[in-house]
């Protein structure tokens, strides 16, 4: 892992850009260490520099966590395959025409998850080898499909916060039954891109004995800011 830049932010958080082979990432470190690690991924391949993700990462770091985000394979600024680009074009066309998009999303998001999960695990290995970063590890992010996969295959993740705002492929809906770590699940009741009943079915499918559903009125980007504070309290209970 090679750090390529760093800056101390106004809230005392140290923000560092890094590369790990072909993987670009950002690490936010609080003023006091060692600190538990939180992996933060945004929805279905959006970049680690997305303003909403950065705001959540900085807030979480200021609450005493080391936060990491990467652009995994096919995500953010990383090269995209021809099938990925075709799926994106098909998705835009179908949405403009008001046609069903589930099968297109399946063909697009499924491979993204399969390719991204191993790179997140590689990043986790490298991060936990750094001084000042301690376990246990949490996951927090809008990319619920990736979070489900990591919660199943990565025993170092002890708790997770998911946002019910993105498409979850059939494979991850089945894997949800294997998720047993404590969960906090956020649902926007009027999310235009994610049918409410599908999100409720997914919440019911999780195998965790401790799982909490927070539902708020509003559309996809209307999650109240106080949910971020509640999310940090959830992490406090399980990671500190």
RODO-2510 file (C-alpha; in nm, 4 decimals, decimal comma):
residues 240
     n   res          X          Y          Z
     1     x     0,0000     0,0000     0,0000
     2     x     0,1373     0,3394    -0,1019
     3     x     0,0018     0,6701     0,0289
     4     x    -0,0012     0,9353    -0,2438
     5     x    -0,1340     1,2405    -0,0575
     6     x    -0,2517     1,3534     0,2843
     7     x    -0,4221     1,6502     0,4441
     8     x    -0,5389     1,7351     0,7944
     9     x    -0,9032     1,8454     0,7814
    10     x    -1,0721     2,1086     0,9978
    11     x    -1,2289     1,8442     1,2220
    12     x    -0,8891     1,6931     1,3025
    13     x    -0,9364     1,3957     1,0711
    14     x    -0,6372     1,2930     0,8585
    15     x    -0,7418     1,2186     0,4989
    16     x    -0,4978     1,0140     0,2904
    17     x    -0,5230     0,8866    -0,0648
    18     x    -0,3597     0,5517    -0,1360
    19     x    -0,3053     0,2937    -0,4048
    20     x    -0,2861    -0,0813    -0,3556
    21     x    -0,1774    -0,2286    -0,6864
    22     x    -0,4486    -0,1087    -0,9240
    23     x    -0,6893    -0,0230    -0,6408
    24     x    -0,7250     0,3483    -0,5522
    25     x    -0,8589     0,4327    -0,2091
    26     x    -0,9061     0,6941     0,0612
    27     x    -0,8388     0,6511     0,4319
    28     x    -0,9783     0,8834     0,6987
    29     x    -0,8100     0,8521     1,0400
    30     x    -0,9305     1,0171     1,3633
    31     x    -0,7043     1,2208     1,5857
    32     x    -0,6633     0,9393     1,8382
    33     x    -0,5600     0,5837     1,7525
    34     x    -0,5855     0,2893     1,7561
    35     x    -0,9379     0,3048     1,6163
    36     x    -1,1800     0,0414     1,4852
    37     x    -1,2031     0,0178     1,1067
    38     x    -1,5174     0,0854     0,9036
    39     x    -1,5363    -0,0085     0,5350
    40     x    -1,7583     0,2367     0,3493
    41     x    -1,8858     0,1639    -0,0010
    42     x    -2,1291     0,3686    -0,2059
    43     x    -2,4079     0,2318    -0,4164
    44     x    -2,3424    -0,0010    -0,7101
    45     x    -2,0122     0,1329    -0,8354
    46     x    -2,0307     0,5086    -0,7750
    47     x    -1,6923     0,6652    -0,6924
    48     x    -1,5289     0,6875    -0,3503
    49     x    -1,5196     1,0652    -0,4051
    50     x    -1,9005     1,0902    -0,4121
    51     x    -1,9879     1,3864    -0,1841
    52     x    -2,2427     1,1927     0,0215
    53     x    -1,9938     0,9140     0,0910
    54     x    -1,7180     1,1603     0,1814
    55     x    -1,9485     1,3459     0,4218
    56     x    -2,0443     1,0194     0,5947
    57     x    -1,6820     0,9079     0,6093
    58     x    -1,5594     1,2327     0,7646
    59     x    -1,8377     1,2343     1,0219
    60     x    -1,7725     0,8717     1,1165
    61     x    -1,3977     0,9306     1,1437
    62     x    -1,4551     1,2311     1,3681
    63     x    -1,6549     0,9974     1,5939
    64     x    -1,3435     0,7858     1,6520
    65     x    -1,3259     0,5409     1,3607
    66     x    -1,0785     0,4779     1,0840
    67     x    -1,2816     0,4796     0,7616
    68     x    -1,1712     0,3362     0,4277
    69     x    -1,3268     0,3552     0,0835
    70     x    -1,1996     0,2272    -0,2512
    71     x    -1,2908     0,2296    -0,6157
    72     x    -1,3122    -0,1455    -0,6692
    73     x    -1,3052    -0,3165    -1,0095
    74     x    -1,5504    -0,1503    -1,2485
    75     x    -1,6317     0,1271    -1,0013
    76     x    -1,5612     0,4978    -0,9902
    77     x    -1,2680     0,5920    -1,2104
    78     x    -1,1567     0,2321    -1,2708
    79     x    -1,1703     0,0936    -1,6272
    80     x    -1,5060    -0,0522    -1,7270
    81     x    -1,5505    -0,3582    -1,9432
    82     x    -1,7456    -0,3536    -2,2695
    83     x    -2,0288    -0,5631    -2,1145
    84     x    -2,0502    -0,3132    -1,8242
    85     x    -2,0771    -0,0207    -2,0622
    86     x    -2,3403    -0,2011    -2,2693
    87     x    -2,5416    -0,2774    -1,9553
    88     x    -2,5269     0,0886    -1,8523
    89     x    -2,6453     0,1963    -2,1979
    90     x    -2,9267    -0,0605    -2,1898
    91     x    -3,0275     0,0588    -1,8436
    92     x    -3,0455     0,4240    -1,9504
    93     x    -3,2510     0,3322    -2,2578
    94     x    -3,4945     0,1150    -2,0591
    95     x    -3,5416     0,3801    -1,7888
    96     x    -3,6088     0,6510    -2,0476
    97     x    -3,8632     0,4244    -2,2176
    98     x    -4,0280     0,3256    -1,8883
    99     x    -3,9469    -0,0420    -1,9444
   100     x    -3,8676    -0,3022    -1,6725
   101     x    -3,5022    -0,2886    -1,5657
   102     x    -3,4621    -0,5779    -1,3205
   103     x    -3,2938    -0,8163    -1,5652
   104     x    -3,0597    -0,5434    -1,6875
   105     x    -2,9704    -0,4568    -1,3288
   106     x    -2,9111    -0,8254    -1,2601
   107     x    -2,6631    -0,8531    -1,5466
   108     x    -2,4904    -0,5307    -1,4426
   109     x    -2,4766    -0,5387    -1,0601
   110     x    -2,4099    -0,9119    -1,0215
   111     x    -2,0659    -0,9050    -1,1917
   112     x    -1,9763    -0,5813    -1,0101
   113     x    -2,0280    -0,7545    -0,6748
   114     x    -1,8321    -1,0633    -0,7826
   115     x    -1,5362    -0,8497    -0,8900
   116     x    -1,5482    -0,5949    -0,6081
   117     x    -1,5637    -0,8272    -0,3061
   118     x    -1,2133    -0,9808    -0,3492
   119     x    -1,0599    -0,6352    -0,3909
   120     x    -1,2237    -0,5167    -0,0710
   121     x    -1,0817    -0,8218     0,1071
   122     x    -0,7343    -0,7478    -0,0310
   123     x    -0,7692    -0,3898     0,0913
   124     x    -0,8834    -0,5110     0,4336
   125     x    -0,5720    -0,7298     0,4639
   126     x    -0,3482    -0,4312     0,3887
   127     x    -0,5329    -0,1909     0,6176
   128     x    -0,5226    -0,4174     0,9215
   129     x    -0,1449    -0,4452     0,8775
   130     x    -0,1077    -0,0679     0,9293
   131     x    -0,0265     0,0776     1,2732
   132     x    -0,3140     0,2496     1,4490
   133     x    -0,5904     0,0443     1,2872
   134     x    -0,7607    -0,2119     1,5056
   135     x    -1,0391    -0,4625     1,4788
   136     x    -1,3189    -0,5392     1,4966
   137     x    -1,4305    -0,4205     1,1529
   138     x    -1,7633    -0,2721     1,0476
   139     x    -1,9277    -0,2154     0,7092
   140     x    -2,1371     0,0894     0,6302
   141     x    -2,2662     0,1907     0,2920
   142     x    -2,5292     0,2190     0,0293
   143     x    -2,3985    -0,0784    -0,1660
   144     x    -2,6033    -0,3379     0,0192
   145     x    -2,5372    -0,6173    -0,2313
   146     x    -2,1621    -0,5871    -0,1750
   147     x    -2,2134    -0,5632     0,2004
   148     x    -2,4124    -0,8859     0,2010
   149     x    -2,1382    -1,0672     0,0114
   150     x    -1,8668    -0,9373     0,2440
   151     x    -2,0685    -1,0187     0,5551
   152     x    -2,0953    -1,3789     0,4333
   153     x    -1,7359    -1,4380     0,3199
   154     x    -1,5395    -1,2110     0,5558
   155     x    -1,5405    -1,3229     0,9235
   156     x    -1,3536    -1,0087     1,0346
   157     x    -1,6644    -0,7939     0,9764
   158     x    -1,8512    -0,7795     1,3070
   159     x    -2,1444    -0,5457     1,2275
   160     x    -2,2955    -0,3705     0,9271
   161     x    -2,5183    -0,0800     0,8375
   162     x    -2,7005    -0,1120     0,5042
   163     x    -2,9050     0,1340     0,2984
   164     x    -3,2007    -0,0203     0,1158
   165     x    -3,1553     0,2069    -0,1811
   166     x    -2,9870    -0,0041    -0,4448
   167     x    -3,0636    -0,3117    -0,6487
   168     x    -2,9702    -0,6391    -0,4783
   169     x    -2,9160    -0,9288    -0,7233
   170     x    -3,0844    -1,2642    -0,6694
   171     x    -2,7598    -1,4244    -0,5503
   172     x    -2,7239    -1,1742    -0,2658
   173     x    -3,0923    -1,2026    -0,1752
   174     x    -3,0268    -1,5724    -0,1196
   175     x    -2,7030    -1,5005     0,0681
   176     x    -2,8898    -1,2685     0,3053
   177     x    -3,0061    -1,5761     0,4963
   178     x    -2,6408    -1,6499     0,5786
   179     x    -2,5787    -1,3059     0,7289
   180     x    -2,5726    -1,3407     1,1078
   181     x    -2,3878    -1,0296     1,2293
   182     x    -2,5763    -0,7392     1,3917
   183     x    -2,7421    -0,5192     1,1293
   184     x    -2,8912    -0,1742     1,0979
   185     x    -3,1036    -0,1353     0,7824
   186     x    -3,2126     0,2073     0,6535
   187     x    -3,5178     0,2362     0,4288
   188     x    -3,6535     0,5434     0,2527
   189     x    -4,0271     0,4747     0,2452
   190     x    -4,0854     0,6537    -0,0849
   191     x    -3,7669     0,5488    -0,2681
   192     x    -3,8649     0,5701    -0,6338
   193     x    -3,5937     0,3264    -0,7438
   194     x    -3,6356     0,0552    -0,4813
   195     x    -3,9772    -0,1003    -0,4233
   196     x    -4,0622    -0,0846    -0,0549
   197     x    -4,1899    -0,4419    -0,0358
   198     x    -3,8699    -0,5784    -0,1862
   199     x    -3,6667    -0,4017     0,0822
   200     x    -3,8933    -0,5398     0,3542
   201     x    -3,8563    -0,8926     0,2154
   202     x    -3,4796    -0,8501     0,2216
   203     x    -3,4841    -0,7303     0,5824
   204     x    -3,6941    -1,0319     0,6767
   205     x    -3,4494    -1,2652     0,4985
   206     x    -3,1428    -1,1610     0,6990
   207     x    -3,0412    -1,4372     0,9400
   208     x    -2,9166    -1,1977     1,2092
   209     x    -3,0639    -1,2304     1,5572
   210     x    -3,0053    -0,8587     1,6064
   211     x    -3,1353    -0,6516     1,3172
   212     x    -3,2943    -0,3098     1,3285
   213     x    -3,5029    -0,1411     1,0577
   214     x    -3,5182     0,2388     1,0408
   215     x    -3,7745     0,3706     0,7922
   216     x    -3,8157     0,7378     0,7057
   217     x    -4,0481     0,9197     0,4692
   218     x    -3,8906     1,0569     0,1542
   219     x    -3,7160     0,9581    -0,1666
   220     x    -3,3852     0,7962    -0,2459
   221     x    -3,1544     1,0788    -0,1358
   222     x    -3,3720     1,1994     0,1532
   223     x    -3,2214     0,9969     0,4379
   224     x    -3,2265     1,2267     0,7439
   225     x    -2,8876     1,3340     0,8740
   226     x    -2,9703     1,2069     1,2235
   227     x    -2,9553     0,8520     1,0857
   228     x    -2,5800     0,8980     1,0507
   229     x    -2,5583     0,9733     1,4224
   230     x    -2,7750     0,6703     1,5002
   231     x    -2,5515     0,4618     1,2734
   232     x    -2,2438     0,5653     1,4711
   233     x    -2,4166     0,4716     1,7959
   234     x    -2,4880     0,1313     1,6416
   235     x    -2,1189     0,0947     1,5534
   236     x    -2,0223     0,2058     1,9062
   237     x    -2,2215    -0,0824     2,0543
   238     x    -2,0515    -0,3460     1,8397
   239     x    -1,7030    -0,2169     1,7560
   240     x    -1,5893    -0,0371     2,0702
***
